Amino acid sequence: MDGTSSPARYIDHTLLRADATAAQVVRLCAEAREYGFAAVCVGSSWVARCVRELAGTDVRVCSVAGFPLGTSCTEAKVAEVRCAVEAGADEVDVVAHVGFLLDGDDVAYAGELRRIREVCPRTVLKVIIETWALTNDLKRRAARLVSDSGADFVKTSSGFGPTGATEEDVRLLRSCVGDGVGVKAAGGIRRLAEVERMLRAGASRIGTSASVHIMAEWRTRAGNSNGVRGGA
């Protein structure tokens, strides 16, 4: 992304609060249409509504599974992924079981991811590894297991942990997965400058609930660079 191109195509416009209402989900979709975000990201119960609201647009519908802790049993995650896909989700962000990785149980960690991949072979699958809980060595191991599972993205964070995405983690994950797997940075990204730093570090998607504010910043800058006071 250069300094003049819109960041919208990299952004998953996110609403994952427990108190989200139908009216807020409709507004989320309207904002996604207006700005041309890559996707909206919602809980599975809202997928069908988003599919209806975004029909005829290029905005994709993303859901989550095992969110935000990742400790539900594999069959529960599989059922949630299947439910989201049947409702029309184009993408699913699933939280990996961090405890398996911390225990050194790569077999359980990878087995769960492969089972999930089996039920959504044509759906973009992003795996949240919760970088805040991992050493650099464990981040590398998680990235390798995610890549080997056939997932499309490794994602830094759910956004519900004590810290979110960092440039260092994005750079590390990109170095592990190369160009064949996407890197989604999420958690605590609320400003345009932060989006740009994550993209420069190697992120290919950004998850944020501050998308509209970020686009307002970008429009202001773009307007100022064209000599328009305050932007458009």
FIKOL-169406 format. One record per residue: residue number from 1; z, x, y of N, C-alpha, C, O in turn. Coordinates in pm, whole numbers, plus 50000, padded with zeros to 5 digits. Layout:
BEGIN
   k   n_w   n_u   n_v  ca_w  ca_u  ca_v   c_w   c_u   c_v   o_w   o_u   o_v
 NUM     Z     X     Y     Z     X     Y     Z     X     Y     Z     X     Y
...
//
This chain:
BEGIN
   k   n_w   n_u   n_v  ca_w  ca_u  ca_v   c_w   c_u   c_v   o_w   o_u   o_v
   1 50000 50084 49881 50000 50000 50000 50000 50088 50124 50086 50174 50138
   2 49903 50066 50215 49904 50140 50341 49982 50063 50446 50033 49954 50419
   3 49992 50119 50563 50077 50059 50667 50025 49928 50723 50099 49858 50792
   4 49898 49893 50695 49841 49772 50753 49821 49660 50651 49804 49545 50691
   5 49823 49690 50522 49799 49586 50422 49925 49506 50395 50037 49558 50405
   6 49906 49379 50360 50019 49290 50338 50094 49327 50211 50031 49356 50109
   7 50227 49325 50215 50305 49351 50094 50316 49230 50002 50372 49240 49893
   8 50263 49115 50046 50288 48990 49973 50242 48996 49829 50308 48939 49741
   9 50131 49063 49802 50076 49062 49667 50162 49141 49568 50137 49136 49447
  10 50261 49213 49618 50352 49286 49530 50482 49211 49504 50562 49254 49420
  11 50504 49101 49573 50637 49038 49577 50649 48919 49483 50564 48829 49484
  12 50756 48918 49402 50800 48801 49328 50903 48730 49416 51015 48779 49434
  13 50865 48615 49471 50949 48537 49562 51053 48463 49479 51019 48374 49401
  14 51179 48500 49494 51280 48471 49393 51385 48370 49440 51436 48378 49552
  15 51417 48275 49352 51526 48181 49374 51598 48160 49241 51553 48082 49157
  16 51707 48230 49222 51780 48227 49095 51927 48191 49114 52010 48221 49029
  17 51957 48126 49225 52096 48086 49249 52134 47965 49163 52049 47882 49131
  18 52259 47957 49127 52307 47844 49048 52298 47713 49124 52285 47607 49063
  19 52304 47720 49257 52302 47597 49337 52163 47563 49391 52151 47484 49485
  20 52059 47621 49334 51923 47590 49377 51893 47442 49350 51928 47389 49244
  21 51828 47378 49445 51793 47236 49432 51642 47220 49423 51566 47314 49449
  22 51599 47099 49387 51456 47071 49377 51387 47094 49511 51277 47148 49517
  23 51452 47052 49619 51392 47070 49751 51373 47218 49784 51272 47257 49843
  24 51469 47299 49745 51457 47443 49769 51346 47505 49685 51276 47595 49731
  25 51330 47458 49563 51223 47509 49476 51086 47470 49534 50994 47551 49532
  26 51074 47349 49583 50948 47306 49646 50919 47393 49768 50805 47434 49789
  27 51021 47420 49848 51001 47507 49965 50962 47648 49922 50876 47710 49985
  28 51023 47699 49816 50988 47830 49764 50839 47837 49731 50771 47934 49765
  29 50789 47733 49666 50648 47730 49629 50559 47719 49753 50452 47780 49758
  30 50602 47641 49852 50524 47629 49975 50515 47764 50047 50410 47801 50098
  31 50626 47836 50049 50626 47969 50110 50536 48065 50032 50465 48147 50091
  32 50539 48054 49901 50453 48140 49819 50306 48112 49845 50225 48204 49850
  33 50271 47984 49862 50133 47950 49896 50095 48005 50032 49986 48059 50050
  34 50185 47990 50128 50156 48033 50264 50132 48184 50272 50037 48229 50336
  35 50217 48260 50208 50210 48406 50222 50126 48474 50114 50088 48591 50129
  36 50097 48403 50005 50021 48464 49897 50100 48562 49814 50050 48669 49778
  37 50225 48527 49783 50307 48614 49701 50248 48624 49560 50174 48537 49516
  38 50283 48732 49489 50235 48750 49353 50284 48638 49263 50208 48585 49181
  39 50411 48600 49278 50471 48500 49189 50593 48439 49256 50649 48496 49350
  40 50634 48324 49206 50769 48274 49231 50848 48303 49105 50794 48301 48994
  41 50978 48329 49121 51064 48359 49006 51182 48263 49008 51262 48265 49101
  42 51192 48179 48905 51292 48072 48899 51351 48063 48759 51300 48123 48665
  43 51459 47988 48746 51514 47958 48615 51418 47870 48536 51334 47802 48595
  44 51431 47869 48404 51334 47800 48319 51329 47650 48344 51226 47587 48320
  45 51438 47591 48391 51438 47446 48416 51346 47406 48530 51310 47289 48543
  46 51308 47502 48613 51222 47474 48729 51076 47512 48706 50993 47493 48795
  47 51044 47566 48591 50908 47617 48570 50803 47508 48584 50704 47525 48656
  48 50823 47396 48516 50722 47289 48520 50698 47240 48663 50585 47212 48702
  49 50805 47231 48741 50792 47187 48880 50708 47288 48959 50621 47249 49037
  50 50733 47415 48939 50658 47519 49010 50511 47519 48968 50422 47537 49052
  51 50486 47499 48840 50347 47492 48793 50272 47380 48865 50158 47399 48907
  52 50336 47266 48881 50271 47155 48953 50250 47189 49101 50143 47165 49157
  53 50353 47246 49162 50345 47276 49305 50240 47383 49336 50182 47383 49444
  54 50216 47474 49242 50128 47588 49267 49991 47574 49201 49912 47669 49199
  55 49963 47457 49148 49832 47433 49086 49720 47460 49186 49726 47417 49301
  56 49617 47531 49140 49503 47561 49226 49520 47683 49314 49432 47714 49394
  57 49632 47753 49300 49656 47876 49376 49656 47995 49281 49651 47980 49159
  58 49660 48114 49339 49669 48236 49258 49812 48280 49235 49836 48382 49170
  59 49909 48206 49288 50049 48243 49271 50094 48213 49128 50075 48102 49078
  60 50152 48311 49065 50197 48296 48927 50341 48243 48922 50417 48257 49018
  61 50375 48183 48810 50510 48131 48791 50582 48221 48692 50538 48240 48578
  62 50694 48277 48737 50777 48366 48656 50911 48299 48629 50969 48238 48718
  63 50959 48310 48506 51090 48259 48470 51176 48373 48421 51131 48487 48413
  64 51301 48344 48387 51394 48445 48338 51453 48400 48205 51453 48281 48173
  65 51504 48496 48128 51569 48465 48001 51687 48560 47981 51680 48678 48016
  66 51794 48507 47922 51915 48587 47904 51974 48629 48037 52042 48732 48045
  67 51951 48551 48140 51985 48592 48276 52121 48535 48316 52151 48420 48284
  68 52206 48613 48386 52184 48751 48431 52250 48858 48343 52235 48977 48372
  69 52322 48820 48238 52403 48919 48165 52330 48988 48051 52355 49105 48024
  70 52240 48917 47985 52167 48977 47874 52243 48980 47743 52196 49039 47646
  71 52361 48918 47736 52445 48927 47617 52432 48807 47524 52498 48802 47420
  72 52349 48710 47560 52326 48598 47468 52253 48649 47344 52188 48753 47348
  73 52264 48575 47235 52203 48620 47111 52051 48620 47123 51994 48550 47206
  74 51987 48699 47039 51842 48713 47045 51773 48579 47031 51677 48551 47102
  75 51820 48495 46938 51754 48366 46918 51764 48277 47041 51673 48199 47069
  76 51874 48289 47115 51886 48212 47239 51784 48260 47342 51723 48179 47412
  77 51766 48391 47353 51667 48445 47445 51526 48404 47403 51443 48366 47486
  78 51500 48412 47274 51369 48372 47223 51341 48226 47255 51231 48192 47298
  79 51441 48140 47235 51424 47998 47264 51397 47974 47411 51315 47890 47447
  80 51468 48049 47498 51446 48031 47641 51308 48079 47683 51242 48016 47765
  81 51264 48191 47626 51129 48240 47656 51026 48138 47610 50934 48106 47685
  82 51041 48087 47489 50946 47989 47437 50942 47864 47524 50835 47811 47553
  83 51060 47818 47567 51068 47700 47654 50993 47724 47785 50918 47638 47830
  84 51013 47842 47845 50948 47873 47972 50797 47880 47956 50722 47830 48040
  85 50752 47943 47848 50608 47957 47826 50545 47821 47799 50436 47792 47850
  86 50610 47738 47721 50556 47604 47693 50550 47519 47819 50466 47430 47831
  87 50641 47546 47914 50639 47473 48041 50533 47526 48137 50507 47465 48241
  88 50472 47641 48103 50363 47692 48185 50388 47823 48254 50308 47864 48339
  89 50499 47892 48221 50529 48021 48287 50421 48124 48253 50378 48136 48138
  90 50378 48197 48356 50283 48306 48338 50353 48436 48305 50295 48526 48243
  91 50479 48447 48347 50554 48571 48333 50699 48537 48299 50749 48431 48337
  92 50766 48627 48228 50908 48609 48197 50979 48742 48219 50935 48846 48171
  93 51091 48737 48291 51179 48853 48309 51301 48833 48220 51381 48742 48243
  94 51314 48916 48119 51425 48901 48024 51524 49015 48041 51484 49131 48058
  95 51652 48983 48035 51756 49085 48048 51783 49146 47912 51823 49076 47819
  96 51762 49277 47900 51792 49347 47775 51943 49352 47753 52021 49335 47847
  97 51983 49375 47629 52126 49382 47594 52176 49523 47623 52159 49615 47543
  98 52238 49539 47739 52282 49672 47782 52384 49731 47684 52384 49852 47661
  99 52469 49647 47627 52571 49696 47534 52511 49765 47414 52566 49864 47366
 100 52399 49713 47364 52333 49779 47250 52296 49922 47287 52316 50015 47208
 101 52242 49939 47406 52199 50073 47449 52319 50164 47466 52316 50280 47424
 102 52425 50114 47527 52545 50196 47548 52610 50235 47416 52673 50340 47407
 103 52595 50150 47314 52648 50181 47182 52559 50277 47103 52595 50322 46995
 104 52441 50307 47158 52347 50392 47086 52271 50319 46978 52213 50382 46889
 105 52271 50185 46984 52204 50106 46881 52062 50074 46926 52031 49961 46964
 106 51976 50174 46920 51837 50157 46960 51764 50056 46872 51674 49986 46918
 107 51804 50047 46745 51738 49954 46654 51758 49809 46701 51663 49731 46706
 108 51882 49774 46737 51909 49639 46784 51842 49613 46919 51785 49506 46942
 109 51848 49711 47008 51789 49698 47142 51638 49675 47131 51585 49581 47189
 110 51571 49761 47056 51426 49751 47043 51386 49630 46960 51284 49566 46989
 111 51465 49598 46858 51432 49484 46773 51431 49354 46850 51345 49269 46829
 112 51527 49339 46940 51531 49218 47022 51407 49208 47110 51346 49102 47122
 113 51369 49319 47172 51252 49317 47260 51124 49285 47183 51039 49211 47231
 114 51110 49342 47064 50990 49313 46984 50987 49166 46941 50881 49104 46938
 115 51103 49110 46909 51110 48967 46871 51068 48879 46988 50997 48780 46970
 116 51111 48915 47107 51073 48838 47225 50923 48852 47252 50856 48754 47284
 117 50871 48972 47239 50728 48994 47260 50644 48909 47165 50537 48861 47202
 118 50692 48891 47043 50619 48814 46943 50597 48669 46985 50495 48609 46952
 119 50694 48611 47057 50681 48470 47093 50608 48448 47224 50581 48334 47263
 120 50575 48558 47295 50499 48541 47420 50393 48651 47431 50394 48729 47526
 121 50301 48658 47334 50206 48769 47330 50109 48773 47447 50056 48879 47480
 122 50085 48658 47510 49989 48654 47621 50057 48633 47756 49990 48608 47857
 123 50188 48642 47759 50266 48625 47881 50311 48760 47932 50350 48846 47854
 124 50304 48780 48064 50354 48905 48121 50504 48912 48098 50579 48824 48140
 125 50547 49018 48030 50688 49033 47995 50748 49151 48071 50701 49264 48060
 126 50853 49121 48148 50925 49225 48222 51065 49234 48162 51130 49132 48139
 127 51112 49355 48139 51243 49376 48077 51338 49439 48177 51312 49548 48229
 128 51447 49371 48205 51549 49417 48300 51648 49506 48224 51711 49462 48129
 129 51661 49630 48268 51747 49725 48194 51881 49752 48263 51966 49820 48206
 130 51901 49700 48384 52025 49720 48461 52056 49869 48478 52149 49922 48418
 131 51975 49934 48560 51989 50078 48582 52128 50116 48633 52174 50227 48607
 132 52195 50027 48704 52327 50059 48759 52428 50093 48650 52525 50165 48675
 133 52406 50042 48527 52501 50063 48418 52468 50186 48334 52542 50217 48240
 134 52359 50255 48364 52307 50358 48275 52305 50496 48339 52284 50510 48459
 135 52327 50597 48257 52302 50734 48299 52151 50756 48304 52074 50674 48254
 136 52110 50866 48363 51967 50894 48368 51907 50908 48229 51794 50864 48205
 137 51981 50967 48138 51931 50980 48001 51912 50842 47937 51814 50818 47866
 138 52006 50752 47962 51993 50618 47906 51881 50540 47974 51815 50458 47910
 139 51860 50563 48102 51746 50498 48170 51615 50542 48106 51525 50460 48084
 140 51605 50670 48076 51483 50720 48012 51465 50658 47873 51355 50620 47834
 141 51576 50648 47800 51568 50591 47667 51530 50444 47673 51448 50397 47594
 142 51591 50372 47766 51558 50230 47783 51410 50214 47819 51343 50127 47764
 143 51361 50296 47911 51221 50286 47951 51128 50310 47832 51027 50241 47817
 144 51162 50407 47749 51079 50436 47632 51080 50318 47535 50976 50280 47482
 145 51198 50260 47511 51208 50148 47418 51135 50025 47471 51072 49952 47395
 146 51145 50003 47601 51072 49891 47662 50922 49911 47647 50850 49820 47607
 147 50876 50031 47678 50733 50060 47665 50686 50045 47521 50580 49986 47496
 148 50763 50097 47426 50725 50089 47285 50724 49946 47234 50654 49915 47137
 149 50801 49857 47296 50809 49718 47251 50684 49639 47285 50663 49530 47231
 150 50601 49693 47372 50482 49620 47415 50502 49539 47541 50412 49465 47581
 151 50618 49552 47606 50641 49482 47732 50549 49536 47841 50498 49648 47832
 152 50527 49454 47942 50434 49490 48050 50502 49562 48166 50437 49639 48237
 153 50631 49538 48185 50706 49597 48296 50844 49637 48249 50902 49574 48160
 154 50896 49743 48309 51039 49771 48304 51092 49739 48443 51033 49779 48544
 155 51203 49668 48449 51259 49619 48576 51398 49678 48596 51476 49686 48502
 156 51427 49719 48718 51551 49792 48744 51675 49707 48723 51769 49752 48657
 157 51679 49586 48777 51806 49515 48789 51785 49365 48792 51678 49315 48827
 158 51890 49293 48755 51890 49147 48771 51922 49108 48915 51889 48998 48959
 159 51986 49199 48988 52034 49167 49122 52176 49113 49122 52232 49086 49228
 160 52235 49098 49003 52370 49044 48993 52473 49152 48962 52592 49121 48946
 161 52431 49277 48954 52523 49387 48929 52578 49443 49059 52546 49392 49167
 162 52661 49545 49052 52723 49602 49172 52624 49673 49264 52648 49683 49384
 163 52514 49722 49209 52409 49783 49291 52274 49738 49239 52264 49686 49127
 164 52171 49758 49320 52038 49716 49281 51944 49833 49265 51983 49939 49216
 165 51821 49812 49306 51717 49913 49289 51739 50031 49383 51785 50014 49496
 166 51704 50150 49336 51702 50269 49420 51567 50337 49403 51501 50324 49300
 167 51527 50411 49506 51401 50486 49496 51407 50585 49380 51308 50604 49309
 168 51522 50647 49362 51536 50748 49256 51513 50685 49118 51447 50744 49033
 169 51568 50565 49097 51549 50500 48968 51404 50457 48948 51350 50471 48838
 170 51342 50407 49053 51201 50368 49042 51116 50489 49007 51028 50483 48921
 171 51142 50599 49076 51066 50722 49051 51087 50770 48906 50993 50812 48839
 172 51213 50764 48860 51243 50806 48723 51172 50717 48621 51111 50767 48527
 173 51179 50586 48640 51116 50495 48545 50965 50513 48544 50903 50511 48438
 174 50906 50531 48661 50762 50553 48666 50724 50680 48591 50623 50683 48521
 175 50804 50784 48604 50774 50909 48534 50784 50891 48383 50718 50962 48308
 176 50867 50796 48338 50884 50773 48194 50772 50690 48134 50727 50718 48022
 177 50726 50589 48207 50629 50494 48147 50485 50526 48184 50393 50467 48128
 178 50463 50617 48279 50328 50650 48319 50260 50532 48387 50325 50450 48452
 179 50127 50525 48373 50051 50420 48440 50031 50297 48353 49979 50196 48401
 180 50071 50304 48226 50041 50195 48135 50137 50078 48142 50106 49970 48092
 181 50253 50097 48204 50355 49993 48214 50395 49980 48360 50408 50080 48430
 182 50413 49857 48407 50455 49835 48544 50602 49865 48564 50680 49866 48469
 183 50640 49889 48688 50780 49907 48726 50813 49803 48833 50751 49801 48939
 184 50909 49717 48804 50952 49617 48902 51086 49660 48959 51183 49681 48885
 185 51091 49672 49091 51214 49704 49161 51277 49575 49211 51211 49495 49278
 186 51403 49554 49179 51472 49432 49222 51619 49462 49241 51676 49550 49176
 187 51680 49385 49330 51822 49401 49359 51845 49468 49492 51828 49589 49505
 188 51884 49390 49591 51921 49445 49721 51806 49482 49812 51827 49549 49913
 189 51685 49441 49780 51568 49474 49864 51548 49361 49964 51509 49251 49927
 190 51576 49389 50092 51577 49283 50191 51499 49317 50318 51488 49233 50407
 191 51446 49437 50328 51372 49478 50447 51235 49534 50410 51215 49584 50299
 192 51143 49524 50504 51008 49575 50483 51010 49724 50451 50938 49769 50361
 193 51090 49800 50522 51097 49944 50498 51141 49974 50355 51093 50070 50294
 194 51231 49892 50300 51277 49912 50163 51165 49883 50063 51149 49954 49964
 195 51088 49778 50090 50973 49746 50005 50876 49864 50003 50830 49905 49897
 196 50847 49916 50119 50749 50025 50128 50800 50151 50057 50722 50222 49994
 197 50929 50178 50068 50983 50295 49998 50975 50277 49846 50945 50372 49774
 198 51003 50158 49798 50995 50133 49654 50851 50147 49604 50828 50204 49497
 199 50757 50097 49680 50617 50108 49640 50572 50254 49638 50500 50296 49548
 200 50615 50329 49738 50578 50472 49740 50642 50547 49622 50585 50643 49571
 201 50760 50502 49579 50829 50567 49468 50765 50535 49334 50792 50602 49234
 202 50679 50432 49330 50610 50400 49206 50623 50257 49158 50572 50224 49050
 203 50690 50171 49233 50701 50031 49194 50565 49962 49204 50485 49991 49294
 204 50540 49871 49112 50418 49792 49117 50447 49645 49143 50355 49565 49162
 205 50574 49609 49143 50616 49473 49178 50755 49482 49239 50834 49570 49204
 206 50784 49390 49331 50913 49384 49400 50972 49246 49380 50904 49145 49404
 207 51096 49239 49336 51165 49111 49326 51265 49098 49440 51349 49185 49460
 208 51254 48988 49516 51345 48970 49630 51353 48823 49669 51257 48747 49654
 209 51469 48784 49719 51484 48650 49776 51467 48654 49928 51474 48551 49994
 210 51446 48774 49983 51428 48790 50128 51281 48801 50165 51247 48861 50268
 211 51194 48745 50083 51050 48762 50100 50999 48714 50235 50917 48782 50298
 212 51045 48599 50279 50995 48544 50406 51037 48633 50523 50958 48657 50614
 213 51160 48682 50520 51205 48774 50625 51121 48902 50623 51084 48954 50729
 214 51092 48952 50506 51010 49073 50495 50871 49049 50552 50817 49135 50621
 215 50813 48933 50524 50681 48903 50577 50684 48882 50728 50587 48914 50797
 216 50794 48829 50780 50806 48816 50925 50808 48953 50991 50747 48974 51096
 217 50878 49047 50928 50878 49184 50978 50737 49242 50977 50693 49305 51073
 218 50666 49220 50866 50531 49275 50855 50437 49214 50957 50356 49285 51018
 219 50446 49082 50977 50358 49015 51074 50387 49063 51216 50295 49080 51297
 220 50515 49083 51245 50550 49135 51377 50490 49273 51398 50433 49301 51502
 221 50504 49359 51299 50449 49493 51311 50298 49491 51322 50239 49564 51402
 222 50235 49406 51239 50089 49398 51243 50042 49345 51378 49941 49391 51432
 223 50115 49247 51433 50078 49195 51564 50095 49297 51673 50010 49309 51761
 224 50205 49372 51668 50229 49475 51769 50124 49584 51762 50081 49636 51865
 225 50081 49619 51640 49981 49725 51627 49846 49680 51680 49761 49764 51712
 226 49825 49547 51689 49701 49495 51744 49715 49458 51892 49625 49398 51951
 227 49829 49495 51949 49849 49469 52091 49898 49329 52121 49890 49284 52236
 228 49949 49259 52019 49998 49123 52039 50150 49127 52043 50214 49166 51945
 229 50207 49089 52153 50352 49098 52168 50421 49001 52071 50394 48881 52071
 230 50510 49058 51988 50590 48973 51898 50522 48944 51766 50588 48899 51673
 231 50394 48968 51755 50324 48944 51628 50291 48799 51609 50320 48715 51695
 232 50227 48769 51493 50184 48632 51465 50224 48595 51324 50197 48484 51279
//
